[in-house]
Amino acid sequence: MAWNVVLVDEVDQWFLALAQADYDIDTVAAAIDLLEEHGPNLGRPVADRVKGSKRHNMKELRPSGTSIRILFIFDPNRNAVLLVAGDKTGNWSGWYERNIPVAEERYDAWLAGNYDEEVN
């Protein structure tokens, strides 16, 4: 079974910027593909729960060999919604402190219907 993976607008723009910057996006795309293939059963080392979120099911996608992290959550329709993405190099704990609230806010907006659905 393939799971729907949705990139909110900000993550979609971030992903396109990676490609334009000649970043090797194959590793990032491979992690997203694994999420699409395995859904909520995807575990370590590629995905793990996030500590510090108000949402108990907030997770992070961790593309192999990178410091890139993508915060995501499964919505009530069982879509994997990718909410925040970035490189946490040099800001290991600060990245989460700054981005978990952003992910939670974007998820609330997603649930309220404030994003168009773009399924990857």
C-alpha positions as CSV (number, residue, x, y, z in Angstrom):
1,M,0.0,0.0,0.0
2,A,1.3,3.4,-0.9
3,W,0.6,6.2,1.6
4,N,-0.2,9.8,0.5
5,V,2.6,12.2,1.3
6,V,1.6,15.9,1.3
7,L,4.1,18.7,1.3
8,V,2.7,22.0,2.7
9,D,3.6,24.9,0.5
10,E,6.6,26.0,2.6
11,V,8.2,22.5,2.4
12,D,7.5,22.2,-1.3
13,Q,9.3,25.5,-1.9
14,W,12.2,24.4,0.4
15,F,12.5,21.2,-1.7
16,L,12.5,23.0,-5.0
17,A,15.2,25.4,-3.6
18,L,17.4,22.4,-2.7
19,A,17.1,21.2,-6.3
20,Q,17.9,24.7,-7.7
21,A,20.9,25.0,-5.4
22,D,22.4,21.8,-6.9
23,Y,22.0,20.1,-3.5
24,D,22.0,16.3,-3.9
25,I,18.3,15.8,-3.3
26,D,18.3,12.1,-4.0
27,T,18.8,11.3,-0.3
28,V,15.9,13.5,0.7
29,A,13.7,12.1,-2.1
30,A,14.6,8.6,-1.0
31,A,13.5,9.3,2.6
32,I,10.2,10.7,1.3
33,D,9.8,7.6,-0.9
34,L,10.3,5.3,2.1
35,L,7.7,7.3,4.0
36,E,5.3,6.8,1.1
37,E,6.1,3.1,1.0
38,H,6.0,2.3,4.8
39,G,3.7,5.0,6.2
40,P,3.5,5.0,10.0
41,N,5.5,1.8,10.2
42,L,8.6,3.6,9.1
43,G,11.0,3.7,12.0
44,R,14.6,4.4,13.0
45,P,16.9,5.4,11.6
46,V,14.8,7.1,8.9
47,A,12.0,8.3,11.1
48,D,11.5,8.9,14.8
49,R,9.1,10.6,17.2
50,V,9.8,14.2,18.1
51,K,10.1,15.2,21.8
52,G,8.7,18.5,22.9
53,S,5.7,18.7,20.6
54,K,2.1,19.1,21.9
55,R,1.2,16.5,19.2
56,H,2.1,13.1,20.4
57,N,2.3,11.7,16.9
58,M,4.7,14.4,15.5
59,K,7.7,12.7,13.9
60,E,10.8,13.6,12.0
61,L,12.1,12.3,8.7
62,R,15.9,11.9,8.8
63,P,17.5,11.5,5.4
64,S,20.5,9.2,5.6
65,G,23.9,10.9,5.9
66,T,22.5,14.4,6.3
67,S,21.6,16.9,9.0
68,I,18.3,17.6,7.2
69,R,15.2,17.0,9.2
70,I,11.6,17.1,8.1
71,L,8.9,17.3,10.7
72,F,5.7,15.5,9.7
73,I,2.5,14.1,11.1
74,F,-0.2,11.7,10.0
75,D,-3.6,13.6,9.7
76,P,-7.0,12.0,10.4
77,N,-7.2,10.9,6.7
78,R,-3.9,9.1,7.1
79,N,-1.9,11.5,4.9
80,A,1.7,12.1,5.9
81,V,1.8,15.9,6.0
82,L,5.4,17.3,5.8
83,L,5.3,20.5,7.8
84,V,8.8,21.9,8.3
85,A,12.1,21.1,6.6
86,G,15.6,22.3,7.1
87,D,19.2,21.6,8.0
88,K,20.0,21.5,11.7
89,T,23.8,21.6,11.3
90,G,25.3,23.7,14.1
91,N,22.0,24.2,15.9
92,W,21.1,20.7,17.1
93,S,18.6,21.5,19.9
94,G,17.7,25.1,18.8
95,W,16.4,23.8,15.5
96,Y,13.7,21.8,17.3
97,E,12.9,24.6,19.7
98,R,12.3,27.0,16.8
99,N,10.6,24.6,14.3
100,I,8.3,22.4,16.4
101,P,6.0,25.3,17.2
102,V,6.0,26.2,13.4
103,A,5.1,22.7,12.5
104,E,2.3,22.6,15.0
105,E,0.9,25.9,13.7
106,R,1.1,24.7,10.1
107,Y,-0.6,21.4,11.1
108,D,-3.5,23.4,12.7
109,A,-3.7,25.4,9.5
110,W,-3.8,22.2,7.5
111,L,-6.6,20.8,9.6
112,A,-8.5,24.0,9.2
113,G,-8.3,23.7,5.4
114,N,-5.9,26.6,4.8
115,Y,-3.6,24.6,2.5
116,D,-4.4,23.2,-0.9
117,E,-3.6,19.5,-1.0
118,E,-0.6,18.6,-3.1
119,V,0.1,14.9,-2.9
120,N,3.6,13.8,-3.8
